[in-house]
Structures are given as C-alpha cells and as structure tokens.
Amino acid sequence: MSDQVQHAAARILVAKVGLDGHDRGIKVVARILRDAGFEVIYTGLFQTPEMVAASAVDEDVDLIGLSMLSGAHMTLAPLVVEQVRARGADIPVVVGGIVPHHDLNELKAAGIAAILTPGATAEQIVAEISAVLALD
C-alpha cells in the first residue's frame, strides 16, 4: 500500500491559536500534508483553544496541528489538549513553530505528542505526523 493511500484515511486539523497572525507557514504545512495524501482542515487565524477543540471533535479528526510563532506555546498548546480531553476525545496534538529547546520536555509532559521546530523539511513533517498516527 502506498504512503498516499495510507494517509488518505487520516484527517488533520491545522490551526493558529491566539493572536499570532503569521499564517504563511501553516498554509505551507497544510499543503505539504495534503500533497502527502492527508485530508487537511485549516481553521484560520485567531482561534481559541475551545474553538480548536470543538472543531476537531466536530470534524472527527485524527490529529491536531498547531502553528505557534507568538511565544504563547506554553500557555495555549496545553489548553488545546485540555479542551480536547474535556470533550472526551483523545486526539494527538502536534506543535510546529518557534519553540525553544528548553520548553520541549514541559510541552510533552503537558500532552503534546510531537514538536516540529524551524527548519523541518517536508519529509520530516510527514514522517513525524505519520509516526504520531502510527502509520509507518
């Protein structure tokens, strides 16, 4: 079975949480994931953790991808995990963006499944998402 066929069943919601208005990167990642065969739903800018969690549950997604460039990752990303769990769902959350190395362990302890930092290639993004979804 090809990777593209494997990915076709996986639905990914990508979101920008908080006041971060930089959306070029998330649009590139959404396209990378789509081109790899994933179904991608982009919620747009200025989402709250509650809005992301509600959309993820409503859309029955397999994974949530958050783009964090504002420095609010330590507050907002764990809130998304909390809101997803409060809705009775177990959807992995992956964070991409500017995340200092010293924050990685704390984010993972807060329930973040994976973190992609600047410089990740398209292949690395697809591989990390696939690993979180256990597609490989």
Chimera marker file (.cmm) of the C-alpha trace (Angstrom):
<marker_set name="trace">
<marker id="1" x="0.000" y="0.000" z="0.000" r="1" g="1" b="0" radius="0.5"/>
<marker id="2" x="1.455" y="3.390" z="-0.949" r="1" g="1" b="0" radius="0.5"/>
<marker id="3" x="2.034" y="6.141" z="1.607" r="1" g="1" b="0" radius="0.5"/>
<marker id="4" x="-0.549" y="8.306" z="-0.135" r="1" g="1" b="0" radius="0.5"/>
<marker id="5" x="-3.241" y="5.644" z="0.209" r="1" g="1" b="0" radius="0.5"/>
<marker id="6" x="-2.325" y="5.139" z="3.893" r="1" g="1" b="0" radius="0.5"/>
<marker id="7" x="-2.568" y="8.871" z="4.561" r="1" g="1" b="0" radius="0.5"/>
<marker id="8" x="-5.882" y="9.276" z="2.754" r="1" g="1" b="0" radius="0.5"/>
<marker id="9" x="-7.791" y="7.996" z="5.773" r="1" g="1" b="0" radius="0.5"/>
<marker id="10" x="-6.111" y="10.426" z="8.189" r="1" g="1" b="0" radius="0.5"/>
<marker id="11" x="-7.853" y="13.754" z="8.827" r="1" g="1" b="0" radius="0.5"/>
<marker id="12" x="-5.737" y="16.581" z="10.243" r="1" g="1" b="0" radius="0.5"/>
<marker id="13" x="-6.977" y="19.883" z="11.595" r="1" g="1" b="0" radius="0.5"/>
<marker id="14" x="-4.389" y="22.682" z="11.497" r="1" g="1" b="0" radius="0.5"/>
<marker id="15" x="-4.923" y="25.864" z="13.456" r="1" g="1" b="0" radius="0.5"/>
<marker id="16" x="-3.441" y="29.152" z="14.575" r="1" g="1" b="0" radius="0.5"/>
<marker id="17" x="-4.261" y="29.725" z="18.231" r="1" g="1" b="0" radius="0.5"/>
<marker id="18" x="-4.199" y="33.108" z="19.911" r="1" g="1" b="0" radius="0.5"/>
<marker id="19" x="-3.241" y="36.440" z="18.446" r="1" g="1" b="0" radius="0.5"/>
<marker id="20" x="-0.483" y="35.185" z="16.142" r="1" g="1" b="0" radius="0.5"/>
<marker id="21" x="-1.344" y="36.476" z="12.673" r="1" g="1" b="0" radius="0.5"/>
<marker id="22" x="1.517" y="34.817" z="10.783" r="1" g="1" b="0" radius="0.5"/>
<marker id="23" x="-0.136" y="32.207" z="8.597" r="1" g="1" b="0" radius="0.5"/>
<marker id="24" x="2.208" y="31.626" z="5.668" r="1" g="1" b="0" radius="0.5"/>
<marker id="25" x="3.965" y="28.700" z="7.387" r="1" g="1" b="0" radius="0.5"/>
<marker id="26" x="0.787" y="26.879" z="8.372" r="1" g="1" b="0" radius="0.5"/>
<marker id="27" x="-0.519" y="27.202" z="4.831" r="1" g="1" b="0" radius="0.5"/>
<marker id="28" x="2.705" y="25.666" z="3.507" r="1" g="1" b="0" radius="0.5"/>
<marker id="29" x="2.458" y="22.820" z="6.043" r="1" g="1" b="0" radius="0.5"/>
<marker id="30" x="-1.200" y="22.263" z="5.155" r="1" g="1" b="0" radius="0.5"/>
<marker id="31" x="-0.230" y="21.918" z="1.518" r="1" g="1" b="0" radius="0.5"/>
<marker id="32" x="2.660" y="19.555" z="2.348" r="1" g="1" b="0" radius="0.5"/>
<marker id="33" x="0.276" y="17.347" z="4.310" r="1" g="1" b="0" radius="0.5"/>
<marker id="34" x="-2.398" y="17.490" z="1.621" r="1" g="1" b="0" radius="0.5"/>
<marker id="35" x="0.132" y="16.613" z="-1.071" r="1" g="1" b="0" radius="0.5"/>
<marker id="36" x="1.218" y="13.645" z="1.081" r="1" g="1" b="0" radius="0.5"/>
<marker id="37" x="-2.357" y="12.347" z="0.970" r="1" g="1" b="0" radius="0.5"/>
<marker id="38" x="-3.768" y="13.592" z="4.258" r="1" g="1" b="0" radius="0.5"/>
<marker id="39" x="-7.152" y="15.308" z="4.412" r="1" g="1" b="0" radius="0.5"/>
<marker id="40" x="-6.427" y="18.748" z="5.888" r="1" g="1" b="0" radius="0.5"/>
<marker id="41" x="-8.825" y="21.185" z="7.529" r="1" g="1" b="0" radius="0.5"/>
<marker id="42" x="-7.485" y="24.694" z="8.213" r="1" g="1" b="0" radius="0.5"/>
<marker id="43" x="-9.467" y="26.673" z="10.777" r="1" g="1" b="0" radius="0.5"/>
<marker id="44" x="-7.909" y="30.061" z="10.055" r="1" g="1" b="0" radius="0.5"/>
<marker id="45" x="-6.346" y="32.714" z="12.262" r="1" g="1" b="0" radius="0.5"/>
<marker id="46" x="-7.092" y="33.786" z="15.824" r="1" g="1" b="0" radius="0.5"/>
<marker id="47" x="-8.654" y="30.569" z="17.125" r="1" g="1" b="0" radius="0.5"/>
<marker id="48" x="-9.183" y="29.929" z="20.823" r="1" g="1" b="0" radius="0.5"/>
<marker id="49" x="-8.283" y="26.572" z="22.387" r="1" g="1" b="0" radius="0.5"/>
<marker id="50" x="-12.015" y="25.961" z="22.807" r="1" g="1" b="0" radius="0.5"/>
<marker id="51" x="-12.711" y="26.659" z="19.127" r="1" g="1" b="0" radius="0.5"/>
<marker id="52" x="-9.911" y="24.334" z="18.002" r="1" g="1" b="0" radius="0.5"/>
<marker id="53" x="-11.055" y="21.513" z="20.286" r="1" g="1" b="0" radius="0.5"/>
<marker id="54" x="-14.679" y="21.898" z="19.231" r="1" g="1" b="0" radius="0.5"/>
<marker id="55" x="-13.759" y="21.913" z="15.537" r="1" g="1" b="0" radius="0.5"/>
<marker id="56" x="-11.508" y="18.875" z="15.973" r="1" g="1" b="0" radius="0.5"/>
<marker id="57" x="-14.243" y="16.882" z="17.669" r="1" g="1" b="0" radius="0.5"/>
<marker id="58" x="-16.943" y="18.063" z="15.241" r="1" g="1" b="0" radius="0.5"/>
<marker id="59" x="-14.761" y="17.203" z="12.232" r="1" g="1" b="0" radius="0.5"/>
<marker id="60" x="-13.753" y="13.829" z="13.735" r="1" g="1" b="0" radius="0.5"/>
<marker id="61" x="-10.068" y="14.454" z="13.020" r="1" g="1" b="0" radius="0.5"/>
<marker id="62" x="-7.216" y="12.088" z="13.771" r="1" g="1" b="0" radius="0.5"/>
<marker id="63" x="-4.677" y="14.779" z="14.712" r="1" g="1" b="0" radius="0.5"/>
<marker id="64" x="-4.473" y="18.490" z="15.516" r="1" g="1" b="0" radius="0.5"/>
<marker id="65" x="-1.540" y="20.562" z="14.269" r="1" g="1" b="0" radius="0.5"/>
<marker id="66" x="-0.911" y="23.917" z="15.923" r="1" g="1" b="0" radius="0.5"/>
<marker id="67" x="1.320" y="26.594" z="14.442" r="1" g="1" b="0" radius="0.5"/>
<marker id="68" x="2.874" y="28.600" z="17.270" r="1" g="1" b="0" radius="0.5"/>
<marker id="69" x="5.026" y="31.601" z="16.426" r="1" g="1" b="0" radius="0.5"/>
<marker id="70" x="3.911" y="34.100" z="19.064" r="1" g="1" b="0" radius="0.5"/>
<marker id="71" x="5.720" y="32.710" z="22.105" r="1" g="1" b="0" radius="0.5"/>
<marker id="72" x="2.431" y="31.654" z="23.729" r="1" g="1" b="0" radius="0.5"/>
<marker id="73" x="3.023" y="27.924" z="23.147" r="1" g="1" b="0" radius="0.5"/>
<marker id="74" x="3.469" y="27.118" z="26.848" r="1" g="1" b="0" radius="0.5"/>
<marker id="75" x="0.013" y="28.516" z="27.633" r="1" g="1" b="0" radius="0.5"/>
<marker id="76" x="-2.066" y="27.835" z="24.533" r="1" g="1" b="0" radius="0.5"/>
<marker id="77" x="-0.909" y="24.384" z="23.387" r="1" g="1" b="0" radius="0.5"/>
<marker id="78" x="-1.639" y="22.685" z="26.748" r="1" g="1" b="0" radius="0.5"/>
<marker id="79" x="-5.034" y="24.423" z="26.807" r="1" g="1" b="0" radius="0.5"/>
<marker id="80" x="-5.897" y="22.818" z="23.462" r="1" g="1" b="0" radius="0.5"/>
<marker id="81" x="-5.001" y="19.391" z="24.877" r="1" g="1" b="0" radius="0.5"/>
<marker id="82" x="-7.082" y="20.149" z="27.968" r="1" g="1" b="0" radius="0.5"/>
<marker id="83" x="-10.083" y="21.261" z="25.906" r="1" g="1" b="0" radius="0.5"/>
<marker id="84" x="-9.903" y="18.181" z="23.663" r="1" g="1" b="0" radius="0.5"/>
<marker id="85" x="-9.835" y="15.903" z="26.698" r="1" g="1" b="0" radius="0.5"/>
<marker id="86" x="-12.685" y="17.856" z="28.322" r="1" g="1" b="0" radius="0.5"/>
<marker id="87" x="-14.771" y="16.903" z="25.282" r="1" g="1" b="0" radius="0.5"/>
<marker id="88" x="-13.989" y="13.238" z="25.867" r="1" g="1" b="0" radius="0.5"/>
<marker id="89" x="-11.684" y="12.943" z="22.869" r="1" g="1" b="0" radius="0.5"/>
<marker id="90" x="-8.174" y="11.564" z="22.609" r="1" g="1" b="0" radius="0.5"/>
<marker id="91" x="-6.777" y="13.440" z="19.613" r="1" g="1" b="0" radius="0.5"/>
<marker id="92" x="-2.992" y="13.903" z="19.481" r="1" g="1" b="0" radius="0.5"/>
<marker id="93" x="-1.762" y="17.484" z="19.270" r="1" g="1" b="0" radius="0.5"/>
<marker id="94" x="1.419" y="18.367" z="17.367" r="1" g="1" b="0" radius="0.5"/>
<marker id="95" x="3.023" y="21.798" z="17.708" r="1" g="1" b="0" radius="0.5"/>
<marker id="96" x="5.103" y="23.407" z="14.998" r="1" g="1" b="0" radius="0.5"/>
<marker id="97" x="6.904" y="26.710" z="15.049" r="1" g="1" b="0" radius="0.5"/>
<marker id="98" x="9.206" y="28.680" z="17.279" r="1" g="1" b="0" radius="0.5"/>
<marker id="99" x="9.598" y="26.576" z="20.394" r="1" g="1" b="0" radius="0.5"/>
<marker id="100" x="12.763" y="26.971" z="22.457" r="1" g="1" b="0" radius="0.5"/>
<marker id="101" x="14.583" y="23.726" z="23.221" r="1" g="1" b="0" radius="0.5"/>
<marker id="102" x="14.126" y="24.216" z="26.977" r="1" g="1" b="0" radius="0.5"/>
<marker id="103" x="10.312" y="24.091" z="26.557" r="1" g="1" b="0" radius="0.5"/>
<marker id="104" x="10.174" y="20.736" z="24.709" r="1" g="1" b="0" radius="0.5"/>
<marker id="105" x="10.012" y="18.411" z="27.726" r="1" g="1" b="0" radius="0.5"/>
<marker id="106" x="7.394" y="20.521" z="29.506" r="1" g="1" b="0" radius="0.5"/>
<marker id="107" x="5.178" y="20.584" z="26.399" r="1" g="1" b="0" radius="0.5"/>
<marker id="108" x="5.443" y="16.818" z="26.027" r="1" g="1" b="0" radius="0.5"/>
<marker id="109" x="4.593" y="16.423" z="29.726" r="1" g="1" b="0" radius="0.5"/>
<marker id="110" x="1.509" y="18.585" z="29.077" r="1" g="1" b="0" radius="0.5"/>
<marker id="111" x="0.308" y="16.113" z="26.453" r="1" g="1" b="0" radius="0.5"/>
<marker id="112" x="1.817" y="17.434" z="23.226" r="1" g="1" b="0" radius="0.5"/>
<marker id="113" x="2.534" y="14.402" z="21.019" r="1" g="1" b="0" radius="0.5"/>
<marker id="114" x="5.336" y="15.941" z="18.944" r="1" g="1" b="0" radius="0.5"/>
<marker id="115" x="7.045" y="19.252" z="18.272" r="1" g="1" b="0" radius="0.5"/>
<marker id="116" x="8.418" y="20.390" z="14.925" r="1" g="1" b="0" radius="0.5"/>
<marker id="117" x="10.856" y="23.288" z="15.077" r="1" g="1" b="0" radius="0.5"/>
<marker id="118" x="12.009" y="25.662" z="12.338" r="1" g="1" b="0" radius="0.5"/>
<marker id="119" x="13.945" y="24.006" z="9.564" r="1" g="1" b="0" radius="0.5"/>
<marker id="120" x="11.892" y="20.805" z="9.499" r="1" g="1" b="0" radius="0.5"/>
<marker id="121" x="11.726" y="19.521" z="5.937" r="1" g="1" b="0" radius="0.5"/>
<marker id="122" x="8.560" y="18.408" z="4.202" r="1" g="1" b="0" radius="0.5"/>
<marker id="123" x="9.748" y="14.824" z="4.573" r="1" g="1" b="0" radius="0.5"/>
<marker id="124" x="10.354" y="15.290" z="8.311" r="1" g="1" b="0" radius="0.5"/>
<marker id="125" x="6.902" y="16.838" z="8.784" r="1" g="1" b="0" radius="0.5"/>
<marker id="126" x="5.157" y="13.963" z="7.009" r="1" g="1" b="0" radius="0.5"/>
<marker id="127" x="7.283" y="11.377" z="8.829" r="1" g="1" b="0" radius="0.5"/>
<marker id="128" x="6.579" y="12.898" z="12.263" r="1" g="1" b="0" radius="0.5"/>
<marker id="129" x="2.837" y="13.138" z="11.615" r="1" g="1" b="0" radius="0.5"/>
<marker id="130" x="2.819" y="9.565" z="10.301" r="1" g="1" b="0" radius="0.5"/>
<marker id="131" x="4.712" y="8.375" z="13.385" r="1" g="1" b="0" radius="0.5"/>
<marker id="132" x="2.256" y="10.086" z="15.744" r="1" g="1" b="0" radius="0.5"/>
<marker id="133" x="-0.605" y="8.477" z="13.842" r="1" g="1" b="0" radius="0.5"/>
<marker id="134" x="1.307" y="5.166" z="13.790" r="1" g="1" b="0" radius="0.5"/>
<marker id="135" x="1.030" y="4.947" z="10.005" r="1" g="1" b="0" radius="0.5"/>
<marker id="136" x="4.577" y="3.691" z="9.474" r="1" g="1" b="0" radius="0.5"/>
<link id1="1" id2="2" r="1" g="1" b="0" radius="0.2"/>
<link id1="2" id2="3" r="1" g="1" b="0" radius="0.2"/>
<link id1="3" id2="4" r="1" g="1" b="0" radius="0.2"/>
<link id1="4" id2="5" r="1" g="1" b="0" radius="0.2"/>
<link id1="5" id2="6" r="1" g="1" b="0" radius="0.2"/>
<link id1="6" id2="7" r="1" g="1" b="0" radius="0.2"/>
<link id1="7" id2="8" r="1" g="1" b="0" radius="0.2"/>
<link id1="8" id2="9" r="1" g="1" b="0" radius="0.2"/>
<link id1="9" id2="10" r="1" g="1" b="0" radius="0.2"/>
<link id1="10" id2="11" r="1" g="1" b="0" radius="0.2"/>
<link id1="11" id2="12" r="1" g="1" b="0" radius="0.2"/>
<link id1="12" id2="13" r="1" g="1" b="0" radius="0.2"/>
<link id1="13" id2="14" r="1" g="1" b="0" radius="0.2"/>
<link id1="14" id2="15" r="1" g="1" b="0" radius="0.2"/>
<link id1="15" id2="16" r="1" g="1" b="0" radius="0.2"/>
<link id1="16" id2="17" r="1" g="1" b="0" radius="0.2"/>
<link id1="17" id2="18" r="1" g="1" b="0" radius="0.2"/>
<link id1="18" id2="19" r="1" g="1" b="0" radius="0.2"/>
<link id1="19" id2="20" r="1" g="1" b="0" radius="0.2"/>
<link id1="20" id2="21" r="1" g="1" b="0" radius="0.2"/>
<link id1="21" id2="22" r="1" g="1" b="0" radius="0.2"/>
<link id1="22" id2="23" r="1" g="1" b="0" radius="0.2"/>
<link id1="23" id2="24" r="1" g="1" b="0" radius="0.2"/>
<link id1="24" id2="25" r="1" g="1" b="0" radius="0.2"/>
<link id1="25" id2="26" r="1" g="1" b="0" radius="0.2"/>
<link id1="26" id2="27" r="1" g="1" b="0" radius="0.2"/>
<link id1="27" id2="28" r="1" g="1" b="0" radius="0.2"/>
<link id1="28" id2="29" r="1" g="1" b="0" radius="0.2"/>
<link id1="29" id2="30" r="1" g="1" b="0" radius="0.2"/>
<link id1="30" id2="31" r="1" g="1" b="0" radius="0.2"/>
<link id1="31" id2="32" r="1" g="1" b="0" radius="0.2"/>
<link id1="32" id2="33" r="1" g="1" b="0" radius="0.2"/>
<link id1="33" id2="34" r="1" g="1" b="0" radius="0.2"/>
<link id1="34" id2="35" r="1" g="1" b="0" radius="0.2"/>
<link id1="35" id2="36" r="1" g="1" b="0" radius="0.2"/>
<link id1="36" id2="37" r="1" g="1" b="0" radius="0.2"/>
<link id1="37" id2="38" r="1" g="1" b="0" radius="0.2"/>
<link id1="38" id2="39" r="1" g="1" b="0" radius="0.2"/>
<link id1="39" id2="40" r="1" g="1" b="0" radius="0.2"/>
<link id1="40" id2="41" r="1" g="1" b="0" radius="0.2"/>
<link id1="41" id2="42" r="1" g="1" b="0" radius="0.2"/>
<link id1="42" id2="43" r="1" g="1" b="0" radius="0.2"/>
<link id1="43" id2="44" r="1" g="1" b="0" radius="0.2"/>
<link id1="44" id2="45" r="1" g="1" b="0" radius="0.2"/>
<link id1="45" id2="46" r="1" g="1" b="0" radius="0.2"/>
<link id1="46" id2="47" r="1" g="1" b="0" radius="0.2"/>
<link id1="47" id2="48" r="1" g="1" b="0" radius="0.2"/>
<link id1="48" id2="49" r="1" g="1" b="0" radius="0.2"/>
<link id1="49" id2="50" r="1" g="1" b="0" radius="0.2"/>
<link id1="50" id2="51" r="1" g="1" b="0" radius="0.2"/>
<link id1="51" id2="52" r="1" g="1" b="0" radius="0.2"/>
<link id1="52" id2="53" r="1" g="1" b="0" radius="0.2"/>
<link id1="53" id2="54" r="1" g="1" b="0" radius="0.2"/>
<link id1="54" id2="55" r="1" g="1" b="0" radius="0.2"/>
<link id1="55" id2="56" r="1" g="1" b="0" radius="0.2"/>
<link id1="56" id2="57" r="1" g="1" b="0" radius="0.2"/>
<link id1="57" id2="58" r="1" g="1" b="0" radius="0.2"/>
<link id1="58" id2="59" r="1" g="1" b="0" radius="0.2"/>
<link id1="59" id2="60" r="1" g="1" b="0" radius="0.2"/>
<link id1="60" id2="61" r="1" g="1" b="0" radius="0.2"/>
<link id1="61" id2="62" r="1" g="1" b="0" radius="0.2"/>
<link id1="62" id2="63" r="1" g="1" b="0" radius="0.2"/>
<link id1="63" id2="64" r="1" g="1" b="0" radius="0.2"/>
<link id1="64" id2="65" r="1" g="1" b="0" radius="0.2"/>
<link id1="65" id2="66" r="1" g="1" b="0" radius="0.2"/>
<link id1="66" id2="67" r="1" g="1" b="0" radius="0.2"/>
<link id1="67" id2="68" r="1" g="1" b="0" radius="0.2"/>
<link id1="68" id2="69" r="1" g="1" b="0" radius="0.2"/>
<link id1="69" id2="70" r="1" g="1" b="0" radius="0.2"/>
<link id1="70" id2="71" r="1" g="1" b="0" radius="0.2"/>
<link id1="71" id2="72" r="1" g="1" b="0" radius="0.2"/>
<link id1="72" id2="73" r="1" g="1" b="0" radius="0.2"/>
<link id1="73" id2="74" r="1" g="1" b="0" radius="0.2"/>
<link id1="74" id2="75" r="1" g="1" b="0" radius="0.2"/>
<link id1="75" id2="76" r="1" g="1" b="0" radius="0.2"/>
<link id1="76" id2="77" r="1" g="1" b="0" radius="0.2"/>
<link id1="77" id2="78" r="1" g="1" b="0" radius="0.2"/>
<link id1="78" id2="79" r="1" g="1" b="0" radius="0.2"/>
<link id1="79" id2="80" r="1" g="1" b="0" radius="0.2"/>
<link id1="80" id2="81" r="1" g="1" b="0" radius="0.2"/>
<link id1="81" id2="82" r="1" g="1" b="0" radius="0.2"/>
<link id1="82" id2="83" r="1" g="1" b="0" radius="0.2"/>
<link id1="83" id2="84" r="1" g="1" b="0" radius="0.2"/>
<link id1="84" id2="85" r="1" g="1" b="0" radius="0.2"/>
<link id1="85" id2="86" r="1" g="1" b="0" radius="0.2"/>
<link id1="86" id2="87" r="1" g="1" b="0" radius="0.2"/>
<link id1="87" id2="88" r="1" g="1" b="0" radius="0.2"/>
<link id1="88" id2="89" r="1" g="1" b="0" radius="0.2"/>
<link id1="89" id2="90" r="1" g="1" b="0" radius="0.2"/>
<link id1="90" id2="91" r="1" g="1" b="0" radius="0.2"/>
<link id1="91" id2="92" r="1" g="1" b="0" radius="0.2"/>
<link id1="92" id2="93" r="1" g="1" b="0" radius="0.2"/>
<link id1="93" id2="94" r="1" g="1" b="0" radius="0.2"/>
<link id1="94" id2="95" r="1" g="1" b="0" radius="0.2"/>
<link id1="95" id2="96" r="1" g="1" b="0" radius="0.2"/>
<link id1="96" id2="97" r="1" g="1" b="0" radius="0.2"/>
<link id1="97" id2="98" r="1" g="1" b="0" radius="0.2"/>
<link id1="98" id2="99" r="1" g="1" b="0" radius="0.2"/>
<link id1="99" id2="100" r="1" g="1" b="0" radius="0.2"/>
<link id1="100" id2="101" r="1" g="1" b="0" radius="0.2"/>
<link id1="101" id2="102" r="1" g="1" b="0" radius="0.2"/>
<link id1="102" id2="103" r="1" g="1" b="0" radius="0.2"/>
<link id1="103" id2="104" r="1" g="1" b="0" radius="0.2"/>
<link id1="104" id2="105" r="1" g="1" b="0" radius="0.2"/>
<link id1="105" id2="106" r="1" g="1" b="0" radius="0.2"/>
<link id1="106" id2="107" r="1" g="1" b="0" radius="0.2"/>
<link id1="107" id2="108" r="1" g="1" b="0" radius="0.2"/>
<link id1="108" id2="109" r="1" g="1" b="0" radius="0.2"/>
<link id1="109" id2="110" r="1" g="1" b="0" radius="0.2"/>
<link id1="110" id2="111" r="1" g="1" b="0" radius="0.2"/>
<link id1="111" id2="112" r="1" g="1" b="0" radius="0.2"/>
<link id1="112" id2="113" r="1" g="1" b="0" radius="0.2"/>
<link id1="113" id2="114" r="1" g="1" b="0" radius="0.2"/>
<link id1="114" id2="115" r="1" g="1" b="0" radius="0.2"/>
<link id1="115" id2="116" r="1" g="1" b="0" radius="0.2"/>
<link id1="116" id2="117" r="1" g="1" b="0" radius="0.2"/>
<link id1="117" id2="118" r="1" g="1" b="0" radius="0.2"/>
<link id1="118" id2="119" r="1" g="1" b="0" radius="0.2"/>
<link id1="119" id2="120" r="1" g="1" b="0" radius="0.2"/>
<link id1="120" id2="121" r="1" g="1" b="0" radius="0.2"/>
<link id1="121" id2="122" r="1" g="1" b="0" radius="0.2"/>
<link id1="122" id2="123" r="1" g="1" b="0" radius="0.2"/>
<link id1="123" id2="124" r="1" g="1" b="0" radius="0.2"/>
<link id1="124" id2="125" r="1" g="1" b="0" radius="0.2"/>
<link id1="125" id2="126" r="1" g="1" b="0" radius="0.2"/>
<link id1="126" id2="127" r="1" g="1" b="0" radius="0.2"/>
<link id1="127" id2="128" r="1" g="1" b="0" radius="0.2"/>
<link id1="128" id2="129" r="1" g="1" b="0" radius="0.2"/>
<link id1="129" id2="130" r="1" g="1" b="0" radius="0.2"/>
<link id1="130" id2="131" r="1" g="1" b="0" radius="0.2"/>
<link id1="131" id2="132" r="1" g="1" b="0" radius="0.2"/>
<link id1="132" id2="133" r="1" g="1" b="0" radius="0.2"/>
<link id1="133" id2="134" r="1" g="1" b="0" radius="0.2"/>
<link id1="134" id2="135" r="1" g="1" b="0" radius="0.2"/>
<link id1="135" id2="136" r="1" g="1" b="0" radius="0.2"/>
</marker_set>
